[in-house]
Structures are given as structure tokens and as C-alpha cells.
């Protein structure tokens, strides 16, 4: 049985990933969120069999002290094979980049970039104790394109992308591997018929396939080193 830690488990994608992993029947899932209410809602939606493999941990995994405390707790619980980093917000807009206040700059970068660093910094030593371990982060297509009136999102996403490449380069052949799934589209909360969107369920399925090394079923994936880009499906696929 593979042990997986999912940060941001109270988010739409995080919740669906937890459910997808538990539906396999061969995964133990540690789910962390700042919201006890969301974790409890997730727990009550699981079957009794799934709850036996589900551990809820309330805390801020994107904060330096919170991530360190989480790592220590995971160690006492036996360690993990994979850590999944889901941080940030949906669409964020605030006009021109040079009109941002220093507080806005710090707040957005803390939530969308620094949180990833804090979590990786705490989890890599834990993961390094398990052969074949994996650090998987979720990123967005804003990394590839300067977004008008949301430039700070592009800056944060591009920084996260480079962080993954550096982690991969620095680790070399040592565990854990670092992979970032970049969703290059808007993410819908459920099933969608809009060709420009990707559903949260689809993202969760691809992440589960990466975690377990299974065949990749999404028809429009592009891989470049540690980066896996999930593009909208081509018409007819």
C-alpha cells in the first residue's frame, strides 16, 4: 500500500484527488487543509472502508512552521511515498503589475509560490527515506503566458515551474523525484462540455496516474523533463 500526503485537500482538485486515490483500495491518504470543516465534510463523504485508510490533519502546509510540524507528524505516522503540493488560488486579478501594493505582492507570492517552497523544504527530507518516492506539485498554464491584469499569477506560476526544474536537477538520480503537472486551461468544478476547460475530476485522475506510475489516459499530455503539461483534449478525442 502506497502512502500519499495531499496538501490542499479541501480544494476542489484536492478533494477529488483524495477520493480518487482511496477508490483504488491500495492507498493510504494523509489529507491536510487549514479547514477542519472541509476535512470533516470530506471524511463523512467516504465509505467506511475508505475512512480506514484516510487520515485528516488540520494545519497550514504552506507555512514554514506549519510545514515543519506536518513533516514531524508524518514521520511519527510512518512516513510517506509521495507528497502532493496543491496551493494557490483560482483566477486572481488586480490590474497593472506596477500598480500593485507591496502587501499585495507579498500576499500573492506567499500563497502561490512561497507556500510551494515551504512545503518542498519540509517534505523532501521525509520522502528521501523512501526508495522510489515522489514529490508532485500542481501548477497552471499562467507560467507560459503573461496574463493581462493578473501578471503576478504568471510570475508565481513561472517561479514554481523553475523551482520544479531546479529540484529535479539538484536531486539527479536520488529520491524523491520531482514532477509538476501543469494544467494549461481553466479548471471546471465538475464535468464540463466546454472544450477550453478541464474538469477537476480529470486533473485528479491524471495526478493519480502519475503517483502510481500507471498508463496516462489523458489524450493531450506533453512531457518535458519533470514537467507534464495537461492541455485541453483535441476535438474528437
N, C-alpha and C positions, 0 to 999 in steps of 0.2 A: 504493500500500500504506500502510495506516494503522499507526503505531507506538503501542503501548499499554504502559504500565507498570502491572503488577499487584502491589500490596503484599499481604502475607499469602498468597502463592502456595502456601504449604504447608498452608493450612487447607482444609477440605472444599470450601467455596464457591470459594476462590481457585484451587484446583487445577482444579475443573470449569470455571471461567471461562477459565483459560489454555487448556484443551483445546478449549472451545467456540470461542474466538477463532481458534485455529490451524486448526481444522477448516474454517473459511471459505476458507482458502487465500489471503487477501488482507490478512493482518495479521502484523506483526512484534511479538512479545511479549517484553518485558523482565519477567522474573519475579523478585521479590525475597522473601526469607524469612531468618529468623535461623538456619534449619536447612539446612545443606548437604546432609544426608542426605535430607530431604524433596524438595529441589530435584533431587537426582540421581535419586531414585525417579520423580519426575515426568518428567524428561528421558528416562529409559530406557523409559517407557511410550509415548512419542511415536513416530510413524513417522519414517523418515529424512528425508522431505520436510518434516515439521513441525519437526524439530530444526534445520533450516537457518534457520528464522525464529524460533528460541527462544534467548533469552539469559538465563542464570541469574546472579543477583547476590546473593551472601550478605551480609547486613547487617541492621541494625535500623532500618527505615524510620520507626519511631515514636519514635525518639530524636532530639533536636535535632542532635547532631553526626553521627549516622548518616544522618539525612535530608539534611543539607547535603552530606555526602560522596557520597551517592547522586545528588543533583542534579548535582553536578560531574561524576560519571561519565557520567550520561545525556547531559550536554552534549557530552562528548568523543565519545560514540557517535552523535551526530547529532540528538539531541532527540526529543521525543515529541509526539503529537497528543492523547493522553489519559492521565491518571493516575487509577488506581482505588485508593481507600483502603479496605482491609479490615483492621480492627483489632478488638481486644477478645477476649472470651471468650464461651462459651455461657452457660448459666444459672449465676448466682453468687448464693449466699445466705449471709447472716451475721447473721440475727436483726434486732432493732430498730436503727434508724438511730443512735439516741443511745448505743447500746452499742458502736458501732464504736470501735476504737482509732485514734489519729492515723495510725499506719502503714498500717492497713487502708484508711482514707480515701484517703491519698495513693497507695497502690499501685493501687487500683481506678480512680481517676480518671486516673492516669498512663496506664494501659493502655487505658482505654475512651474517654477524652476528650482528654487532653493529646497522645497519640500522633497524633490527627487534626489537631490544631493544628500540631504539629511537621512533619508531612508536607505539609500545605497550605502552610505558610510557605515550605518549601523548593521545592515544585513549581510554585507559581503564577508565579514569575519565569521558569521554564523553559518552561512552557506558553504564556506570553504572547508568546513569539516565533513561535508557530504560529497562523495565522489559523484560526478555527473550532475551536479547541482546547476540551477539556472536562476538568473535574475532577469525578469521580464517586465518591461515598462510599456505603458500605453502613451502614445503621442498623437499629434494631429498634423494634418496637411498644411497648417499655417506655417510650418517650418520651411516649406518650399516656396511660398508666395507672400510678398509683402501685402498685408491686409489694410485696406484703407480704413481709417478711423479705429483700427484695432491693431496698430503696429506692435504694441507691446506683446500681444499674443504671439505674433510671428517671431519676435526676438526670443521670447521664452521657449517656444517650440523648437527653434533652431538651436538654442543653447542645450536643450535636452537631447536633441539628436546628436550633437557633437559630444556631449557627455557619454552617451552610449558608445560611440566610436572610440573614445579615449579609454573607457573601461574595458572594452574588448581588446584594444591594442595593448594596454598595460598588463592584462591578465595573460595574454598569449594562450598557451595550452593549459593553463591552470584553471581549476574550477573556482568560482562558478563562471559559466558562460554568461554573456550579457547580450540580450536581444531586445530591440524595441519594435513594437508593432505600431506603425503609423497609419491611422485611419484618414485617408485622403478624401473625406466627404463629410457632410453633415450627418450626425447620428440620430436616427429616429428612435423614439421610446418603445416602439413595438414593430409589428410587421408593417412594411411600407411598400407601396407600389410606385413611389417616385424614384425614377432611375438615378437621380442625383444623390440619393440618400442611401445609407447603410443602416440596418437596424441594430439595436443594442444586442439582440439575440445572436445576430450574425457575428458581431465582434467577439462576443463571449465564446462562440463556437471555435473561431479561429484561434483565440488565446488558449483554449483547452487543447486544441490540436498541437500547438507549439509546446505547451507544458509537457504533454505526454509523447511528443515526437511522432504523432500519427500522420497519416496522409493528409495533405492540405486540400480541402474540398472547395474552397472559395476560388472561383474561376479567374479572378483578376488580381493575383498577388505578384508583386515584384520584390525580389530579394537582392540586396546589395550589402554584402558583408553581414554585420549584425543587425541591419535594418530590414524589416519586412513591411512593405507598403501595401495596404489594402485599398484598392481602388474600386469604384462602383462597377458592378457587373456590366460587361459588354452586352448590348441588346441581343436577345436570343439565347443567352447562356444562363 
